[in-house]
Amino acid sequence: TANGVSLKGKANCAVDAISPALLGMFLKLVQLGHTFVLSAICTGHSYTGVTAPGHSTGQAADFNYIDGVFMGPGPGPFDQTKINADEKLDQDIASFMPNSTGFGQVGAYKGVQCHPDYSFLSSFLTIPDSCDHQHIQVEN
């Protein structure tokens, strides 16, 4: 992506490039001391037929590990260890990204709420999603 080489078709990637805003967010998170493993970044996927927004356009990522904490396997709510890791990551993202940034795992998905409402996300786009990762989407 950084070198202008298309990602389409590589490792099932459905996009030519990852959004510069998403790449910038990753860089800032690393500069803040976060570590993470992504489980989805440039391929579309769905949960029971509902397409997860942003992946098929290179504008979203699912964080599978946050600061060494495995966020899966779901489907139940996050335990306190997952809540702590997720809340810190989300709070840091909210501190430097615009309000158009979308945060998944907010609200109930299939009747399960992954974590308590984080008051600092009240002015951001929020999306119910399954409790086995943290979904973040950005606009260019």
C-alpha positions as CSV (number, residue, x, y, z in Angstrom):
1,T,0.0,0.0,0.0
2,A,2.7,2.5,1.0
3,N,4.6,1.8,-2.2
4,G,1.5,2.1,-4.4
5,V,1.4,-1.6,-5.1
6,S,-2.1,-3.1,-5.4
7,L,-3.1,-5.6,-2.7
8,K,-6.1,-6.9,-4.6
9,G,-6.0,-10.7,-4.9
10,K,-3.1,-11.1,-2.4
11,A,-4.1,-13.1,0.6
12,N,-7.8,-12.8,-0.5
13,C,-7.6,-9.0,-0.3
14,A,-10.5,-7.3,-2.0
15,V,-9.0,-3.8,-2.2
16,D,-6.2,-2.1,-4.1
17,A,-5.0,-0.2,-1.0
18,I,-5.6,0.3,2.7
19,S,-7.0,3.7,3.5
20,P,-4.3,6.2,4.5
21,A,-6.4,7.2,7.5
22,L,-6.4,3.6,8.7
23,L,-2.7,3.2,8.2
24,G,-2.1,6.4,10.0
25,M,-4.3,5.2,12.9
26,F,-2.2,2.0,13.1
27,L,1.0,4.0,13.2
28,K,-0.3,6.4,15.9
29,L,-1.4,3.4,18.0
30,V,2.1,1.8,17.8
31,Q,3.6,5.2,18.8
32,L,1.3,5.2,21.8
33,G,2.7,1.8,22.8
34,H,-0.1,-0.5,21.7
35,T,0.5,-3.9,20.1
36,F,-2.2,-5.6,18.1
37,V,-3.0,-8.5,15.7
38,L,-5.6,-7.9,13.0
39,S,-8.0,-10.6,12.0
40,A,-9.7,-8.8,9.1
41,I,-8.5,-5.7,7.2
42,C,-9.1,-5.8,3.5
43,T,-11.7,-8.5,2.9
44,G,-15.4,-8.3,3.3
45,H,-17.1,-10.6,5.7
46,S,-20.5,-10.9,7.3
47,Y,-22.2,-12.1,10.4
48,T,-25.3,-14.0,9.6
49,G,-25.7,-12.1,6.3
50,V,-24.9,-8.6,7.7
51,T,-21.8,-7.3,5.9
52,A,-19.2,-5.7,8.3
53,P,-18.8,-2.2,7.1
54,G,-15.5,-0.8,5.7
55,H,-13.5,-4.0,5.2
56,S,-14.2,-4.3,1.5
57,T,-13.1,-0.7,0.9
58,G,-9.9,-0.8,3.0
59,Q,-11.3,1.4,5.6
60,A,-11.8,-1.0,8.6
61,A,-9.9,-3.4,10.7
62,D,-10.8,-6.0,13.2
63,F,-8.4,-6.2,16.2
64,N,-8.1,-9.8,17.3
65,Y,-5.4,-9.2,20.0
66,I,-5.1,-5.9,21.8
67,D,-1.9,-5.4,23.9
68,G,-1.5,-9.2,24.2
69,V,-5.1,-9.9,25.1
70,F,-7.0,-12.3,22.8
71,M,-10.5,-10.8,22.2
72,G,-12.1,-14.0,21.0
73,P,-13.6,-16.4,20.8
74,G,-16.9,-14.9,21.8
75,P,-19.9,-15.0,21.6
76,G,-20.4,-13.9,25.2
77,P,-19.6,-10.5,26.7
78,F,-16.0,-9.4,27.2
79,D,-14.5,-10.3,30.6
80,Q,-12.8,-7.6,32.6
81,T,-9.4,-8.2,31.1
82,K,-10.8,-7.8,27.6
83,I,-12.8,-4.7,28.7
84,N,-9.7,-3.1,30.1
85,A,-7.6,-3.7,26.9
86,D,-10.5,-2.7,24.6
87,E,-11.4,0.4,26.5
88,K,-7.8,1.7,26.5
89,L,-7.4,1.1,22.8
90,D,-10.8,2.7,22.0
91,Q,-10.0,5.7,24.3
92,D,-6.7,6.3,22.6
93,I,-8.3,6.1,19.1
94,A,-11.0,8.5,20.2
95,S,-8.3,10.9,21.4
96,F,-6.9,11.5,17.9
97,M,-9.4,10.3,15.3
98,P,-12.4,12.3,14.0
99,N,-15.9,11.7,15.2
100,S,-16.7,10.0,11.9
101,T,-14.6,7.0,13.1
102,G,-16.8,4.0,13.8
103,F,-16.4,1.7,16.8
104,G,-17.9,-1.8,16.8
105,Q,-18.9,-3.9,19.7
106,V,-21.1,-1.1,21.0
107,G,-24.7,-2.0,21.8
108,A,-26.3,-5.5,21.7
109,Y,-25.6,-7.9,18.8
110,K,-27.8,-11.0,18.9
111,G,-28.9,-9.9,22.3
112,V,-25.3,-9.7,23.7
113,Q,-23.6,-6.5,24.7
114,C,-19.8,-7.0,24.5
115,H,-18.9,-4.3,27.0
116,P,-20.4,-1.5,29.0
117,D,-21.1,1.7,27.1
118,Y,-17.9,3.9,27.0
119,S,-19.1,7.5,27.6
120,F,-16.1,8.8,25.6
121,L,-17.7,7.2,22.5
122,S,-21.0,9.1,22.7
123,S,-20.1,11.4,19.8
124,F,-18.7,8.7,17.6
125,L,-20.4,6.3,15.1
126,T,-21.1,3.1,16.9
127,I,-21.9,-0.4,15.5
128,P,-23.2,-3.5,17.2
129,D,-21.0,-6.4,16.3
130,S,-20.0,-9.9,17.6
131,C,-17.8,-10.1,20.8
132,D,-14.8,-11.8,19.3
133,H,-12.8,-8.8,18.1
134,Q,-12.8,-4.9,18.1
135,H,-14.0,-3.4,14.8
136,I,-12.8,0.1,13.9
137,Q,-13.6,1.9,10.7
138,V,-12.4,5.2,9.3
139,E,-13.3,7.7,6.6
140,N,-10.7,9.0,4.1
